[in-house]
Amino acid sequence: MTSIEKRINTVLGHDLVLDFYESIEKCRGQLDCINGHPAKSNQTQAYYDGYGERFDIEQNETHWSEQ
């Protein structure tokens, strides 16, 4: 396998799977926040990133709707 083939395999294989997994984890965090569930313990960083991003959005919407 040439170095170019290895790079293509890495980009289309392993990295794509990791990006997909991280996206799913981020969505799980966002959904928990949207549904009013507390953040679960021992989750991935992507989960906490999604939860935190959605929490910020919810707080900003509440702040601006109260003014």
TITORVEX-459476 format. One record per residue: residue number from 1; residue in one letter; z, x, y of N, C-alpha, C, O in turn; chain. Coordinates in steps of 0.001 Angstrom, whole numbers. Layout:
<recs>
{NUM,'A',{Z,X,Y},{Z,X,Y},{Z,X,Y},{Z,X,Y},'A'}
...
</recs>
This chain:
<recs>
{1,'M',{0,860,-1174},{0,0,0},{0,906,1237},{808,1829,1340},'A'}
{2,'T',{-902,636,2157},{-990,1433,3381},{122,1053,4339},{777,24,4172},'A'}
{3,'S',{330,1891,5345},{1375,1587,6330},{1055,319,7101},{1960,-426,7477},'A'}
{4,'I',{-233,66,7340},{-622,-1179,8037},{-304,-2389,7168},{194,-3397,7669},'A'}
{5,'E',{-585,-2299,5883},{-272,-3406,4975},{1237,-3655,4913},{1682,-4802,4873},'A'}
{6,'K',{2011,-2583,4905},{3468,-2735,4904},{3949,-3428,6171},{4837,-4280,6129},'A'}
{7,'R',{3350,-3049,7301},{3754,-3669,8569},{3394,-5148,8591},{4187,-5976,9039},'A'}
{8,'I',{2202,-5481,8108},{1783,-6892,8064},{2727,-7680,7160},{3152,-8781,7509},'A'}
{9,'N',{3053,-7115,5998},{3959,-7771,5066},{5328,-7990,5699},{5935,-9046,5525},'A'}
{10,'T',{5802,-7007,6420},{7101,-7128,7072},{7075,-8210,8141},{7987,-9034,8215},'A'}
{11,'V',{6048,-8212,8959},{5964,-9190,10051},{5784,-10599,9516},{6443,-11524,9991},'A'}
{12,'L',{4914,-10780,8549},{4633,-12120,8051},{5611,-12577,6979},{5723,-13774,6713},'A'}
{13,'G',{6306,-11655,6372},{7209,-12026,5298},{8644,-12078,5731},{9137,-13130,6137},'A'}
{14,'H',{9308,-10978,5654},{10751,-10890,5875},{11165,-11364,7266},{12080,-12177,7389},'A'}
{15,'D',{10518,-10876,8297},{10895,-11249,9661},{10697,-12737,9919},{11514,-13365,10592},'A'}
{16,'L',{9631,-13296,9393},{9368,-14725,9580},{10447,-15568,8918},{10891,-16571,9476},'A'}
{17,'V',{10865,-15159,7730},{11918,-15884,7020},{13225,-15802,7803},{13925,-16806,7932},'A'}
{18,'L',{13563,-14636,8321},{14791,-14499,9094},{14751,-15335,10362},{15748,-15966,10713},'A'}
{19,'D',{13617,-15354,11057},{13486,-16180,12258},{13653,-17657,11923},{14303,-18390,12668},'A'}
{20,'F',{13077,-18098,10819},{13186,-19494,10397},{14635,-19836,10078},{15132,-20884,10489},'A'}
{21,'Y',{15315,-18956,9346},{16716,-19177,8985},{17584,-19241,10238},{18449,-20109,10346},'A'}
{22,'E',{17363,-18338,11178},{18142,-18347,12411},{17883,-19617,13212},{18803,-20150,13832},'A'}
{23,'S',{16656,-20106,13210},{16336,-21357,13918},{17080,-22532,13314},{17594,-23389,14034},'A'}
{24,'I',{17137,-22572,11999},{17861,-23653,11328},{19350,-23578,11664},{19973,-24599,11956},'A'}
{25,'E',{19916,-22377,11623},{21329,-22209,11942},{21621,-22632,13383},{22637,-23273,13653},'A'}
{26,'K',{20737,-22275,14296},{20911,-22647,15699},{20876,-24170,15852},{21670,-24742,16599},'A'}
{27,'C',{19967,-24810,15152},{19877,-26275,15202},{21125,-26931,14624},{21580,-27949,15146},'A'}
{28,'R',{21687,-26367,13557},{22924,-26912,12998},{24046,-26868,14023},{24818,-27819,14145},'A'}
{29,'G',{24136,-25771,14757},{25157,-25664,15795},{24943,-26677,16902},{25892,-27305,17372},'A'}
{30,'Q',{23698,-26835,17315},{23394,-27804,18366},{23726,-29218,17911},{24297,-29997,18675},'A'}
{31,'L',{23377,-29556,16683},{23660,-30902,16174},{25152,-31176,16069},{25604,-32279,16377},'A'}
{32,'D',{25914,-30191,15642},{27367,-30391,15584},{27926,-30688,16976},{28799,-31541,17130},'A'}
{33,'C',{27425,-29988,17980},{27883,-30221,19343},{27460,-31605,19836},{28266,-32339,20407},'A'}
{34,'I',{26211,-31953,19615},{25692,-33260,20042},{26497,-34391,19420},{26786,-35391,20078},'A'}
{35,'N',{26860,-34231,18149},{27599,-35280,17439},{29101,-35235,17694},{29854,-36009,17102},'A'}
{36,'G',{29540,-34337,18567},{30938,-34286,18951},{31857,-33598,17962},{33077,-33737,18052},'A'}
{37,'H',{31292,-32859,17020},{32106,-32138,16040},{32555,-30802,16625},{31800,-30168,17362},'A'}
{38,'P',{33753,-30375,16313},{34164,-29040,16766},{33339,-27977,16037},{32846,-28208,14933},'A'}
{39,'A',{33200,-26828,16662},{32459,-25739,16020},{33178,-25327,14744},{34398,-25160,14729},'A'}
{40,'K',{32411,-25167,13681},{32985,-24779,12394},{33311,-23289,12400},{32681,-22512,13118},'A'}
{41,'S',{34277,-22906,11613},{34628,-21490,11528},{33775,-20796,10465},{33209,-21441,9583},'A'}
{42,'N',{33699,-19494,10566},{32977,-18637,9613},{31496,-18983,9508},{30947,-19031,8408},'A'}
{43,'Q',{30846,-19225,10646},{29419,-19509,10674},{28662,-18295,11202},{29266,-17307,11617},'A'}
{44,'T',{27346,-18379,11180},{26520,-17277,11675},{26536,-17247,13201},{26907,-18221,13857},'A'}
{45,'Q',{26128,-16117,13739},{26034,-15991,15198},{25024,-16982,15760},{25227,-17525,16846},'A'}
{46,'A',{23939,-17222,15031},{22923,-18181,15487},{23520,-19582,15611},{23188,-20316,16541},'A'}
{47,'Y',{24393,-19954,14684},{25069,-21250,14749},{25877,-21355,16038},{25780,-22344,16764},'A'}
{48,'Y',{26673,-20326,16316},{27507,-20340,17524},{26660,-20285,18791},{27026,-20883,19803},'A'}
{49,'D',{25534,-19576,18749},{24625,-19553,19902},{24091,-20952,20188},{24067,-21386,21340},'A'}
{50,'G',{23667,-21653,19149},{23156,-23013,19316},{24225,-23967,19810},{23973,-24793,20688},'A'}
{51,'Y',{25418,-23853,19246},{26524,-24713,19666},{26845,-24469,21132},{27016,-25415,21901},'A'}
{52,'G',{26925,-23204,21515},{27264,-22852,22895},{26209,-23287,23892},{26535,-23774,24975},'A'}
{53,'E',{24947,-23112,23531},{23868,-23542,24429},{23918,-25043,24662},{23772,-25509,25792},'A'}
{54,'R',{24126,-25794,23590},{24179,-27258,23734},{25426,-27688,24494},{25383,-28642,25271},'A'}
{55,'F',{26532,-26993,24276},{27763,-27299,24996},{27551,-27117,26490},{27983,-27953,27284},'A'}
{56,'D',{26890,-26032,26880},{26587,-25800,28301},{25728,-26913,28874},{25973,-27375,29988},'A'}
{57,'I',{24730,-27346,28128},{23854,-28431,28598},{24665,-29705,28796},{24534,-30382,29816},'A'}
{58,'E',{25500,-30026,27817},{26320,-31239,27903},{27259,-31175,29114},{27422,-32165,29827},'A'}
{59,'Q',{27868,-30025,29342},{28783,-29875,30471},{28056,-30011,31802},{28565,-30643,32727},'A'}
{60,'N',{26885,-29430,31902},{26111,-29526,33143},{25657,-30954,33407},{25686,-31412,34550},'A'}
{61,'E',{25237,-31662,32362},{24821,-33062,32546},{25992,-33914,32997},{25834,-34784,33853},'A'}
{62,'T',{27170,-33672,32430},{28362,-34424,32818},{28741,-34110,34267},{29081,-35006,35040},'A'}
{63,'H',{28678,-32834,34615},{29029,-32429,35972},{28121,-33085,37002},{28595,-33624,38002},'A'}
{64,'W',{26806,-33039,36755},{25863,-33594,37748},{25875,-35112,37765},{25573,-35707,38799},'A'}
{65,'S',{26212,-35759,36657},{26245,-37222,36660},{27500,-37752,37366},{27531,-38905,37796},'A'}
{66,'E',{28526,-36912,37482},{29756,-37346,38152},{29697,-37180,39662},{30561,-37691,40375},'A'}
{67,'Q',{28700,-36481,40152},{28601,-36277,41604},{27784,-37340,42268},{27606,-37310,43486},'A'}
</recs>
